[in-house]
Structure formats: structure tokens, C-alpha cells
Amino acid sequence: MRPADHPPVAPPRVGVLLVNLGTPDAPTPAAVRRYLKEFLSDRRVVEIPRLVWWPILNGIILNTRPRKSAHAYGQVWGPDGSPLAAITKAQAAALQVRLGDAVQVGWAMRYGNPAVSAELERMKAAGCERILFAPLYPQYSGATTATATDALGAALAAMRWQPTVRSLPPYYDDPAHIEALRADTARQLAGLDFTPEVLLLSFHGMPERTLHLGDPYHCQCRKTARLLAEALAPDYPALRIEVTFQSRFGRAKWLEPATDAVLAAEGAKGTRRLAIAAPGFSADCLETREELAIRGKEQFVAAGGTHFAALDCLNTGESGMAMLEALVRRELGGWI
């Protein structure tokens, strides 16, 4: 029997913690500066030696980029905050409904709020003795999946009573993921008021050196794109599908071809109707809603294009949520 003065202990539960990249707390230069400082100080994200990188980050980037980025965030900010935070929160709520009371679903951001450490503590206090840690990155990269796992390890290191943890593997070629992408892409293409000649599959870029250092990200992006193209081919035999990489930053050579360069080149060579999708993102964010949907359209139209559509990510759509539920239930095998 538990002594009368024993501190309260929550009944044991199973938890699922969805994790995405991060977002500033507000579309203001000050908030963006705090976010960028945390993000760009991560050695997984920027692998330049500290003696070289620190003066660039603190002397140049954090004094010039926050105002520009704040303006970009302001163009896509909604009543519930940034798209990434609002959608990830909604994904967690929708997954909670699908999984029921047997599981507690939470969400966190690798950079910004809610922090991985705070959410892990909260879930442990609520009785979650077994937690599935689920980075929502279909393709693995040291700068995404690995650094999220680093944050998990740091949080666990500070806990006396640690929960048992499993991690959701990358799902870039999982049949459930490819089918969700196929179904949702086909649904959106069917809803357009024009027939695209080209579909660009735009993935977030990485410095090319990460590929040569052994990061599997580029290969996994290419495989996702190939499998999706094959899945779409029976219904869209005339649709030309190309793979590009967006969000170049700095002077280093990045993965190519670059999305902005291809948009301009397609318009210049006569492509008039183009759609773009981002199958490396689990939720819409600044990079999809501002960089692709706003600036991408401007680039394509300026080069001669007439019809442009930026397709939504899987977000909380039926296809995406069914996939996420299937992946999570599989990884919770033996726990629920």
C-alpha cells in the first residue's frame, strides 16, 4: 500500500510526441532573431568551424536577416500563429482522435516553442512511461532527424526517471507514404482550373558537401520522387515531373537543380502551366507558403508562365492523417 504522504503518481500511459523543425513566436524581427540564433547555432545545421561561423552569424546574419524573414513570416502568419505550428498542433489533435484514450499525443518544435524538453517533461508528468518520438521528416538528414534526436537525448539526460522511448523511422519510401502523396496530389491536381504541363517536386536543399559526407537525404528525396512519379504515371501519362531543391543560403554549393532557377528556366523555354509540390514537408510552412506559393509564382510568371499552382502538403488531410495513424500504430506495436 502506498504511504499517505507519498507524492501523487499518474497512472502509466503511452505517449506519442510529434516533432517538427520550428518557428519564431511572432512575425517580428526580435522573435525571428531569437529563433534564427537557436537554429543557426546548431552544429548539425551549420557545419562550418565555429571560429569562422560565429562572426558571420552574430556580426552579419543576425543583424540583417531577421527583418527580411519577419516580413516573409508576416505574409503567411495566421490567427493561430505560423502555418507550421498551427498545422502540427492540428495534426496532433487529429491523431489523438484517431488513436483514442489509450495514447496521449503531444507536439513539439526542435527550435522555438513548445520545446522538446518541456513537452517530454509534461508527458512524463502525465504518466507517459513509454513514448514514441516521431520526427515528421519523411527523409532523414543530420540537419533534421538527427538534431531532433539530439534534443531528445539532451532532454532525457536531464531526467532522473526517464520514460522508455522509441523513434519513428524515416518513411520516405514507405508504401503508406507514397500512396498518401499519390492520392493527395491527384486530388489537388484534379481540382485545378488548368492542366499542368509540368509538376515540380521541390525538396528543401542542403549543402552538397553533406551528400559527399554520407548524409542519405539526397538519395531518399530522389527515391520519394521516383516512387511518386511512378504512382502518378497511370493517371497522368503526359505530365512531366521534375525534381528540384529549394532554399539555398550562403555561398556554398547546394544540391541541384535549384527550384528558383528551374522555375525561371521553365517559363523562359515556353512552359506555361506548372504546378509545384513539396513532398519532403509534412506540413505547410514558410518555405512552402511564402517561398514557393508567393515568390515561386512571381519567378515563374516573370519568366513567361501563365498558370501556376502551389499544392498543399499532406497537413491534416484524410490521406496524410491515415498515413500518420498507420505509421504510428505500427511503431506502437506491443505497447497498445
C-alpha positions in Angstrom: 0.0 0.0 0.0 1.3 3.5 -0.9 2.1 5.6 2.2 -0.3 8.5 2.8 2.4 11.0 2.4 3.6 9.5 -1.0 3.6 12.1 -3.8 0.9 11.6 -6.4 1.8 9.3 -9.3 -0.1 9.4 -12.6 -1.3 6.0 -13.9 1.0 4.7 -16.6 0.2 5.7 -20.2 1.7 5.6 -23.7 2.6 8.8 -25.4 3.3 10.0 -29.0 5.3 13.2 -29.4 5.2 14.7 -32.9 8.2 16.9 -33.7 8.8 19.4 -36.5 11.5 21.9 -37.2 10.4 25.1 -35.5 9.1 28.6 -35.9 9.5 32.0 -34.2 6.9 33.0 -31.6 5.8 36.0 -33.7 6.4 37.6 -37.1 8.7 40.3 -35.6 12.4 40.9 -36.1 13.1 40.3 -32.4 11.3 37.0 -32.4 12.8 35.9 -35.7 16.3 36.8 -34.4 15.8 34.6 -31.3 14.7 31.7 -33.5 17.5 32.1 -36.1 20.1 32.3 -33.3 19.0 29.0 -31.9 18.6 27.4 -35.3 21.8 28.6 -36.9 23.8 27.9 -33.8 23.2 24.2 -34.1 26.3 22.4 -35.3 24.1 19.9 -37.2 22.6 22.7 -39.2 25.8 24.7 -39.9 28.9 22.6 -40.1 31.3 25.5 -40.6 34.0 25.8 -37.9 32.9 28.0 -35.0 35.8 30.4 -35.4 34.7 31.1 -39.0 30.9 30.9 -38.5 30.4 32.8 -35.2 31.5 36.3 -36.5 29.3 35.7 -39.7 26.3 34.7 -37.7 26.4 37.3 -34.9 28.0 40.1 -36.9 26.1 39.9 -40.2 23.2 37.4 -40.4 21.5 38.2 -37.1 21.7 41.9 -37.9 20.3 41.7 -41.4 18.2 38.6 -41.9 15.6 38.9 -39.1 13.8 41.9 -40.6 13.6 40.3 -44.1 12.4 36.9 -42.6 9.9 38.7 -40.4 8.3 40.3 -43.4 8.1 36.8 -45.1 6.5 35.3 -42.0 4.1 38.2 -41.8 2.8 37.2 -45.3 1.8 33.7 -44.1 1.1 34.2 -40.4 -2.5 33.3 -39.3 -4.7 33.7 -36.3 -3.2 30.5 -34.8 0.4 31.6 -35.5 2.8 30.3 -38.1 1.5 27.7 -40.5 3.9 25.0 -39.3 3.0 25.4 -35.6 -0.8 25.6 -36.3 -0.8 22.6 -38.6 1.5 20.4 -36.4 -0.8 21.2 -33.5 -3.8 20.3 -35.6 -2.1 17.0 -36.7 -1.6 16.1 -33.0 -5.2 16.8 -32.2 -6.4 14.8 -35.2 -4.1 11.9 -34.4 -5.4 12.0 -30.8 -8.9 11.4 -32.0 -7.8 8.5 -34.2 -5.8 6.8 -31.5 -8.3 7.3 -28.7 -7.7 7.5 -25.0 -5.1 4.7 -24.9 -2.5 7.1 -26.1 -1.6 10.7 -25.2 -0.5 12.7 -28.3 1.7 15.8 -28.0 3.7 18.0 -30.3 6.9 20.0 -30.1 9.4 22.0 -32.1 13.1 21.4 -32.4 13.7 25.1 -32.4 11.3 27.6 -30.6 8.2 26.6 -28.7 6.9 24.3 -27.5 10.4 22.8 -26.8 11.1 19.1 -27.0 12.4 19.1 -23.4 9.3 20.9 -22.0 6.9 18.5 -23.8 8.8 15.4 -22.8 8.6 16.6 -19.1 4.9 17.3 -19.4 4.2 13.9 -20.9 6.2 12.1 -18.3 4.4 14.0 -15.5 1.1 13.0 -17.1 2.1 9.3 -16.7 3.6 8.5 -20.1 6.2 5.9 -19.2 6.5 4.8 -22.9 6.8 7.5 -25.6 7.1 7.2 -29.4 9.2 10.1 -30.5 8.1 11.0 -34.0 10.1 13.5 -36.1 7.9 14.4 -39.0 10.6 14.3 -41.6 10.0 11.7 -44.4 13.6 11.8 -45.5 16.5 11.5 -43.0 19.1 14.2 -42.6 21.6 15.1 -40.0 20.2 18.6 -40.0 16.7 17.5 -39.3 16.1 14.0 -37.9 19.4 13.7 -36.2 19.3 17.1 -34.5 15.7 16.3 -33.3 17.1 13.1 -31.7 19.9 15.2 -30.2 17.3 17.4 -28.5 15.5 14.2 -27.2 18.8 12.9 -25.8 19.6 16.2 -24.1 16.1 16.2 -22.5 16.4 12.6 -21.3 19.9 13.4 -19.9 18.3 15.9 -17.5 15.6 13.5 -16.2 16.1 11.2 -13.2 13.2 9.0 -14.1 13.3 8.5 -17.9 10.5 7.2 -20.0 11.1 4.3 -22.4 11.5 5.8 -25.9 11.1 4.6 -29.4 11.7 6.7 -32.5 9.6 6.8 -35.7 12.0 5.9 -38.6 12.2 7.9 -41.8 9.3 6.9 -44.1 10.5 8.3 -47.5 9.7 5.1 -49.4 7.1 3.6 -47.1 4.1 2.4 -49.3 1.7 4.2 -47.0 3.6 7.5 -47.5 3.8 7.1 -51.3 0.1 6.2 -51.5 -0.8 9.3 -49.4 1.2 11.5 -51.6 -0.3 10.0 -54.7 -3.9 10.3 -53.5 -3.5 13.8 -52.2 -1.5 15.1 -55.2 -4.1 13.6 -57.6 -6.9 15.2 -55.6 -5.3 18.6 -55.8 -4.4 18.3 -59.5 -8.0 17.3 -60.3 -9.2 20.5 -58.5 -7.1 22.9 -60.6 -8.7 25.1 -63.2 -5.9 24.2 -65.6 -3.9 21.2 -66.7 -0.3 21.5 -65.7 2.4 20.6 -68.3 5.0 20.2 -65.5 4.9 19.1 -61.9 7.9 20.2 -59.9 8.7 18.2 -56.8 10.6 20.6 -54.6 12.6 19.4 -51.6 14.4 21.5 -49.1 18.0 22.0 -50.1 21.2 21.0 -48.3 24.8 21.9 -48.9 26.2 19.5 -51.5 29.0 18.5 -49.2 26.5 16.8 -46.9 25.9 14.3 -49.6 29.6 13.6 -50.0 30.0 13.2 -46.2 27.5 10.4 -46.3 24.1 12.0 -45.5 21.4 9.9 -47.2 19.0 12.9 -47.6 19.6 13.5 -51.3 19.1 9.8 -52.2 16.0 9.5 -50.1 14.5 12.6 -51.7 15.2 11.1 -55.2 13.6 7.8 -54.2 10.5 9.5 -52.9 10.2 11.5 -56.1 10.7 8.4 -58.3 8.1 6.4 -56.5 5.6 9.2 -56.5 6.2 9.8 -60.2 5.6 6.1 -60.9 2.5 6.1 -58.8 1.1 9.1 -60.7 2.1 7.9 -64.2 -1.0 5.8 -64.9 -3.4 8.7 -64.4 -1.1 11.4 -65.7 0.9 10.0 -68.6 1.5 13.3 -70.2 2.6 15.1 -67.0 6.4 15.8 -66.9 7.7 15.5 -63.4 10.9 17.2 -62.3 12.9 17.2 -59.0 14.3 20.4 -57.6 15.8 21.7 -54.3 14.9 25.0 -52.7 16.0 27.4 -50.0 19.7 28.0 -51.0 21.6 30.0 -48.5 25.1 31.4 -48.5 27.9 30.9 -51.0 28.4 27.1 -50.7 27.3 24.8 -53.5 23.9 23.3 -52.7 22.0 20.3 -54.0 20.8 21.0 -57.6 18.9 21.8 -59.6 17.7 24.8 -57.7 13.9 25.4 -57.6 14.1 29.1 -58.3 16.4 28.5 -61.3 14.2 25.8 -62.7 11.0 27.9 -62.4 12.7 30.7 -64.4 14.1 28.3 -66.9 10.7 26.6 -67.5 9.0 29.8 -68.1 11.7 31.0 -70.4 11.6 27.9 -72.6 7.9 28.0 -73.1 6.2 26.1 -70.2 3.0 28.0 -69.5 1.2 25.8 -67.0 3.1 24.5 -63.9 2.3 23.0 -60.5 4.7 22.6 -57.6 4.5 20.2 -54.6 6.8 19.8 -51.6 6.8 16.0 -50.7 9.6 16.5 -48.2 7.5 18.6 -45.9 4.8 17.0 -43.6 3.1 20.4 -43.1 3.0 23.7 -44.9 5.4 26.3 -43.6 7.3 29.5 -44.6 9.2 27.5 -47.2 6.0 26.3 -49.0 3.6 29.2 -48.5 5.9 32.1 -49.0 9.0 30.8 -50.9 7.0 28.5 -53.3 3.5 29.8 -53.4 4.3 33.6 -53.4 7.9 34.0 -54.7 7.8 30.9 -56.8 4.8 32.1 -58.7 6.4 35.5 -59.2 9.5 33.9 -60.6 7.6 31.7 -63.0 5.2 34.4 -64.2 8.1 36.9 -64.7 9.7 34.3 -67.0 6.7 33.9 -69.2 4.4 31.4 -67.3 0.7 32.0 -67.2 -0.8 29.3 -64.9 0.9 28.3 -61.5 -0.3 26.3 -58.6 1.5 25.5 -55.3 -0.1 22.3 -53.9 -0.6 21.9 -50.2 1.4 19.5 -48.1 -0.4 16.5 -46.6 -1.2 18.6 -43.5 -4.4 17.3 -41.8 -6.0 15.9 -44.9 -7.5 12.5 -44.9 -4.7 10.8 -46.8 -2.0 12.3 -44.7 -3.7 11.6 -41.4 -4.5 8.0 -42.4 -0.8 7.5 -43.3 0.4 9.0 -40.0 -2.0 6.9 -38.0 -0.8 3.7 -39.8 2.9 4.6 -39.2 2.3 5.4 -35.6 0.2 2.3 -34.8 2.9 0.1 -36.4 5.6 1.6 -34.2 3.4 1.3 -31.1 3.1 -2.4 -31.7 3.2 -4.3 -28.4 2.6 -1.1 -26.4 -1.1 -0.7 -27.3 
